[in-house]
Amino acid sequence: MAAEVKELLAEAGRLREEHDRAREKEMLLRARSVEMRPDDADQAERLWQEAEELHEAARENLRLSTEKRLRAADVQHRIDVHDLIESMDNSDEVWSRAARAARR
């Protein structure tokens, strides 16, 4: 399960980086579109539409990144609970042996 957490966090990081790159490119396209509008309105509109598509893709990548981080946190929580239960089981055994040794 620890490997799953690692994979989920790596994928979340990759998706976040893609989100950031898409947002940067979106801003550049919007700026170019605004600059170009007086000279070539059709090309400016195409650039604006491409920026809109990048915006949607970036938003989806951010959503997926967040979802994967939440999933990783959930799996890590289960690992932590499992480890805690195992340590409690072990401590019960140690206390039992200590109590028996004291009675001898």
TIRO-2110 file (N, C-alpha, C; in Angstrom, 1 decimal):
// TIRO-2110
0.8, -1.2, 0.0, N, 1, A
0.0, 0.0, 0.0, CA, 1, A
0.9, 1.3, 0.0, C, 1, A
2.0, 1.2, 0.6, N, 2, A
2.9, 2.3, 0.6, CA, 2, A
3.4, 2.7, -0.8, C, 2, A
3.5, 1.7, -1.7, N, 3, A
3.9, 2.0, -3.1, CA, 3, A
2.7, 2.7, -3.8, C, 3, A
1.5, 2.3, -3.4, N, 4, A
0.3, 2.9, -4.0, CA, 4, A
0.3, 4.4, -3.6, C, 4, A
0.6, 4.7, -2.4, N, 5, A
0.6, 6.1, -1.9, CA, 5, A
1.7, 6.9, -2.7, C, 5, A
2.9, 6.3, -2.9, N, 6, A
3.9, 7.0, -3.6, CA, 6, A
3.5, 7.2, -5.0, C, 6, A
2.9, 6.2, -5.7, N, 7, A
2.5, 6.4, -7.1, CA, 7, A
1.4, 7.5, -7.2, C, 7, A
0.5, 7.5, -6.3, N, 8, A
-0.6, 8.5, -6.3, CA, 8, A
-0.1, 9.9, -6.1, C, 8, A
0.9, 10.0, -5.2, N, 9, A
1.5, 11.4, -5.0, CA, 9, A
2.3, 11.8, -6.2, C, 9, A
3.0, 10.9, -6.8, N, 10, A
3.8, 11.2, -8.0, CA, 10, A
2.9, 11.6, -9.2, C, 10, A
1.8, 10.9, -9.4, N, 11, A
0.8, 11.2, -10.4, CA, 11, A
0.2, 12.6, -10.1, C, 11, A
-0.2, 12.8, -8.9, N, 12, A
-0.8, 14.1, -8.5, CA, 12, A
0.2, 15.3, -8.8, C, 12, A
1.5, 15.0, -8.5, N, 13, A
2.5, 16.1, -8.8, CA, 13, A
2.6, 16.3, -10.3, C, 13, A
2.6, 15.3, -11.1, N, 14, A
2.7, 15.4, -12.5, CA, 14, A
1.5, 16.2, -13.1, C, 14, A
0.3, 15.8, -12.6, N, 15, A
-0.9, 16.5, -13.0, CA, 15, A
-0.9, 18.0, -12.6, C, 15, A
-0.3, 18.3, -11.4, N, 16, A
-0.3, 19.7, -11.0, CA, 16, A
0.7, 20.5, -11.9, C, 16, A
1.8, 19.8, -12.3, N, 17, A
2.8, 20.5, -13.2, CA, 17, A
2.1, 20.8, -14.5, C, 17, A
1.4, 19.8, -15.0, N, 18, A
0.7, 20.0, -16.3, CA, 18, A
-0.3, 21.1, -16.2, C, 18, A
-1.0, 21.2, -15.1, N, 19, A
-1.9, 22.3, -14.8, CA, 19, A
-1.2, 23.7, -14.9, C, 19, A
-0.1, 23.7, -14.2, N, 20, A
0.7, 25.0, -14.1, CA, 20, A
1.1, 25.4, -15.5, C, 20, A
1.7, 24.4, -16.3, N, 21, A
2.1, 24.7, -17.7, CA, 21, A
1.0, 25.2, -18.6, C, 21, A
-0.2, 24.5, -18.4, N, 22, A
-1.3, 24.9, -19.3, CA, 22, A
-1.8, 26.3, -18.9, C, 22, A
-1.8, 26.6, -17.6, N, 23, A
-2.2, 28.0, -17.2, CA, 23, A
-1.3, 29.1, -17.7, C, 23, A
0.0, 28.8, -17.7, N, 24, A
1.0, 29.7, -18.3, CA, 24, A
0.7, 30.0, -19.8, C, 24, A
0.6, 28.8, -20.5, N, 25, A
0.3, 29.0, -21.9, CA, 25, A
-1.0, 29.7, -22.2, C, 25, A
-2.0, 29.4, -21.4, N, 26, A
-3.3, 30.0, -21.5, CA, 26, A
-3.1, 31.6, -21.4, C, 26, A
-2.4, 32.0, -20.4, N, 27, A
-2.2, 33.4, -20.2, CA, 27, A
-1.5, 34.1, -21.4, C, 27, A
-0.5, 33.3, -22.0, N, 28, A
0.2, 33.9, -23.1, CA, 28, A
-0.7, 33.9, -24.3, C, 28, A
-1.5, 32.9, -24.5, N, 29, A
-2.4, 32.9, -25.7, CA, 29, A
-3.4, 34.1, -25.6, C, 29, A
-3.9, 34.3, -24.4, N, 30, A
-4.9, 35.4, -24.2, CA, 30, A
-4.2, 36.7, -24.4, C, 30, A
-3.0, 36.9, -24.0, N, 31, A
-2.3, 38.2, -24.2, CA, 31, A
-2.1, 38.4, -25.7, C, 31, A
-1.7, 37.3, -26.4, N, 32, A
-1.5, 37.4, -27.9, CA, 32, A
-2.8, 37.7, -28.6, C, 32, A
-3.9, 37.1, -28.1, N, 33, A
-5.2, 37.3, -28.7, CA, 33, A
-5.6, 38.8, -28.6, C, 33, A
-5.4, 39.4, -27.4, N, 34, A
-5.7, 40.8, -27.2, CA, 34, A
-4.9, 41.7, -28.1, C, 34, A
-3.6, 41.4, -28.2, N, 35, A
-2.7, 42.2, -29.0, CA, 35, A
-3.1, 42.1, -30.5, C, 35, A
-3.5, 40.9, -30.9, N, 36, A
-3.7, 40.6, -32.3, CA, 36, A
-5.1, 41.1, -32.8, C, 36, A
-6.1, 41.3, -31.9, N, 37, A
-7.4, 41.6, -32.2, CA, 37, A
-7.6, 42.8, -33.2, C, 37, A
-6.9, 43.9, -33.0, N, 38, A
-7.1, 45.0, -34.0, CA, 38, A
-6.7, 44.6, -35.4, C, 38, A
-5.6, 43.8, -35.6, N, 39, A
-5.1, 43.4, -36.9, CA, 39, A
-5.8, 42.2, -37.6, C, 39, A
-6.1, 41.2, -36.8, N, 40, A
-6.7, 39.9, -37.3, CA, 40, A
-7.6, 39.3, -36.3, C, 40, A
-8.9, 39.8, -36.4, N, 41, A
-9.9, 39.4, -35.4, CA, 41, A
-10.1, 37.8, -35.4, C, 41, A
-10.1, 37.2, -36.6, N, 42, A
-10.3, 35.8, -36.7, CA, 42, A
-9.2, 35.0, -36.0, C, 42, A
-8.0, 35.3, -36.2, N, 43, A
-6.9, 34.7, -35.6, CA, 43, A
-6.9, 34.9, -34.1, C, 43, A
-7.3, 36.1, -33.7, N, 44, A
-7.4, 36.4, -32.3, CA, 44, A
-8.4, 35.6, -31.6, C, 44, A
-9.5, 35.4, -32.3, N, 45, A
-10.6, 34.5, -31.8, CA, 45, A
-10.2, 33.1, -31.6, C, 45, A
-9.4, 32.6, -32.6, N, 46, A
-8.9, 31.2, -32.6, CA, 46, A
-8.0, 31.0, -31.4, C, 46, A
-7.1, 32.0, -31.2, N, 47, A
-6.2, 32.0, -30.0, CA, 47, A
-7.0, 32.0, -28.7, C, 47, A
-8.0, 32.8, -28.6, N, 48, A
-8.8, 32.9, -27.4, CA, 48, A
-9.5, 31.5, -27.2, C, 48, A
-10.0, 30.9, -28.2, N, 49, A
-10.7, 29.6, -28.1, CA, 49, A
-9.7, 28.5, -27.6, C, 49, A
-8.5, 28.6, -28.2, N, 50, A
-7.4, 27.7, -27.7, CA, 50, A
-7.1, 27.9, -26.2, C, 50, A
-7.1, 29.1, -25.8, N, 51, A
-6.8, 29.5, -24.4, CA, 51, A
-8.0, 28.9, -23.5, C, 51, A
-9.2, 29.0, -24.0, N, 52, A
-10.3, 28.4, -23.3, CA, 52, A
-10.2, 26.9, -23.1, C, 52, A
-9.8, 26.2, -24.2, N, 53, A
-9.6, 24.8, -24.1, CA, 53, A
-8.5, 24.4, -23.1, C, 53, A
-7.4, 25.2, -23.1, N, 54, A
-6.3, 25.0, -22.2, CA, 54, A
-6.8, 25.2, -20.7, C, 54, A
-7.7, 26.2, -20.6, N, 55, A
-8.2, 26.5, -19.3, CA, 55, A
-9.0, 25.3, -18.7, C, 55, A
-9.8, 24.7, -19.6, N, 56, A
-10.6, 23.6, -19.2, CA, 56, A
-9.7, 22.4, -18.9, C, 56, A
-8.7, 22.2, -19.7, N, 57, A
-7.8, 21.0, -19.5, CA, 57, A
-7.0, 21.2, -18.2, C, 57, A
-6.6, 22.4, -17.9, N, 58, A
-5.9, 22.7, -16.7, CA, 58, A
-6.7, 22.5, -15.5, C, 58, A
-8.0, 22.9, -15.6, N, 59, A
-8.9, 22.7, -14.5, CA, 59, A
-9.2, 21.3, -14.2, C, 59, A
-9.3, 20.5, -15.2, N, 60, A
-9.5, 19.0, -15.1, CA, 60, A
-8.2, 18.4, -14.4, C, 60, A
-7.0, 18.8, -14.9, N, 61, A
-5.8, 18.3, -14.3, CA, 61, A
-5.7, 18.6, -12.8, C, 61, A
-6.1, 19.8, -12.5, N, 62, A
-6.1, 20.2, -11.0, CA, 62, A
-7.1, 19.4, -10.2, C, 62, A
-8.2, 19.1, -10.8, N, 63, A
-9.2, 18.3, -10.1, CA, 63, A
-8.7, 16.9, -9.9, C, 63, A
-8.1, 16.3, -11.0, N, 64, A
-7.5, 15.0, -10.9, CA, 64, A
-6.4, 14.9, -9.9, C, 64, A
-5.6, 15.9, -9.9, N, 65, A
-4.4, 16.0, -8.9, CA, 65, A
-5.0, 16.0, -7.5, C, 65, A
-6.0, 16.8, -7.2, N, 66, A
-6.6, 16.9, -5.9, CA, 66, A
-7.2, 15.5, -5.5, C, 66, A
-7.9, 14.9, -6.4, N, 67, A
-8.5, 13.6, -6.2, CA, 67, A
-7.4, 12.6, -5.8, C, 67, A
-6.3, 12.6, -6.6, N, 68, A
-5.2, 11.6, -6.3, CA, 68, A
-4.6, 11.9, -4.9, C, 68, A
-4.4, 13.1, -4.6, N, 69, A
-3.8, 13.5, -3.3, CA, 69, A
-4.8, 13.0, -2.1, C, 69, A
-6.1, 13.2, -2.3, N, 70, A
-7.0, 12.7, -1.3, CA, 70, A
-7.0, 11.2, -1.2, C, 70, A
-6.9, 10.5, -2.4, N, 71, A
-6.8, 9.0, -2.3, CA, 71, A
-5.6, 8.6, -1.6, C, 71, A
-4.5, 9.3, -1.9, N, 72, A
-3.2, 8.9, -1.2, CA, 72, A
-3.3, 9.1, 0.3, C, 72, A
-4.0, 10.2, 0.7, N, 73, A
-4.1, 10.5, 2.1, CA, 73, A
-5.0, 9.4, 2.8, C, 73, A
-6.0, 8.9, 2.0, N, 74, A
-6.9, 7.9, 2.5, CA, 74, A
-6.1, 6.6, 2.7, C, 74, A
-5.4, 6.2, 1.7, N, 75, A
-4.6, 5.0, 1.8, CA, 75, A
-3.6, 5.1, 2.9, C, 75, A
-2.9, 6.2, 3.0, N, 76, A
-1.9, 6.4, 4.1, CA, 76, A
-2.6, 6.3, 5.5, C, 76, A
-3.8, 6.9, 5.6, N, 77, A
-4.5, 6.8, 6.9, CA, 77, A
-4.8, 5.3, 7.2, C, 77, A
-5.2, 4.5, 6.2, N, 78, A
-5.4, 3.1, 6.5, CA, 78, A
-4.1, 2.4, 6.9, C, 78, A
-3.0, 2.8, 6.3, N, 79, A
-1.7, 2.2, 6.7, CA, 79, A
-1.4, 2.6, 8.1, C, 79, A
-1.6, 3.8, 8.5, N, 80, A
-1.3, 4.3, 9.8, CA, 80, A
-2.2, 3.6, 10.9, C, 80, A
-3.5, 3.4, 10.5, N, 81, A
-4.4, 2.7, 11.5, CA, 81, A
-3.9, 1.2, 11.6, C, 81, A
-3.6, 0.6, 10.5, N, 82, A
-3.1, -0.8, 10.5, CA, 82, A
-1.9, -0.9, 11.4, C, 82, A
-0.9, 0.0, 11.2, N, 83, A
0.3, 0.0, 12.0, CA, 83, A
0.0, 0.2, 13.5, C, 83, A
-0.9, 1.1, 13.8, N, 84, A
-1.3, 1.4, 15.2, CA, 84, A
-1.9, 0.1, 15.8, C, 84, A
-2.8, -0.5, 15.1, N, 85, A
-3.4, -1.8, 15.6, CA, 85, A
-2.4, -2.8, 15.8, C, 85, A
-1.4, -3.0, 14.9, N, 86, A
-0.4, -4.0, 15.1, CA, 86, A
0.5, -3.7, 16.3, C, 86, A
0.8, -2.4, 16.5, N, 87, A
1.6, -2.0, 17.6, CA, 87, A
0.9, -2.3, 18.9, C, 87, A
-0.5, -2.0, 18.9, N, 88, A
-1.3, -2.3, 20.1, CA, 88, A
-1.3, -3.8, 20.4, C, 88, A
-1.5, -4.6, 19.4, N, 89, A
-1.5, -6.0, 19.6, CA, 89, A
-0.2, -6.5, 20.2, C, 89, A
0.9, -6.0, 19.7, N, 90, A
2.2, -6.3, 20.2, CA, 90, A
2.4, -5.9, 21.7, C, 90, A
1.9, -4.7, 22.0, N, 91, A
2.0, -4.2, 23.4, CA, 91, A
1.2, -5.1, 24.4, C, 91, A
0.0, -5.5, 23.9, N, 92, A
-0.8, -6.4, 24.8, CA, 92, A
0.0, -7.7, 25.1, C, 92, A
0.6, -8.2, 24.1, N, 93, A
1.4, -9.4, 24.3, CA, 93, A
2.6, -9.2, 25.3, C, 93, A
3.2, -8.1, 25.1, N, 94, A
4.4, -7.7, 26.0, CA, 94, A
3.9, -7.6, 27.4, C, 94, A
2.7, -6.9, 27.6, N, 95, A
2.2, -6.7, 29.0, CA, 95, A
1.8, -8.1, 29.6, C, 95, A
1.2, -8.9, 28.8, N, 96, A
0.8, -10.2, 29.3, CA, 96, A
2.0, -11.0, 29.7, C, 96, A
3.1, -11.0, 28.9, N, 97, A
4.3, -11.8, 29.3, CA, 97, A
4.9, -11.1, 30.6, C, 97, A
4.9, -9.8, 30.7, N, 98, A
5.4, -9.2, 31.9, CA, 98, A
4.6, -9.5, 33.1, C, 98, A
3.3, -9.6, 33.0, N, 99, A
2.5, -9.9, 34.1, CA, 99, A
2.7, -11.4, 34.5, C, 99, A
2.9, -12.3, 33.6, N, 100, A
3.1, -13.7, 33.9, CA, 100, A
4.5, -13.8, 34.6, C, 100, A
5.5, -13.1, 34.1, N, 101, A
6.8, -13.2, 34.7, CA, 101, A
6.8, -12.6, 36.1, C, 101, A
6.0, -11.6, 36.4, N, 102, A
6.0, -11.1, 37.7, CA, 102, A
5.3, -12.0, 38.7, C, 102, A
4.4, -12.9, 38.3, N, 103, A
3.7, -13.9, 39.1, CA, 103, A
4.6, -15.0, 39.5, C, 103, A
5.6, -15.3, 38.7, N, 104, A
6.5, -16.4, 39.0, CA, 104, A
7.4, -16.3, 40.1, C, 104, A
END
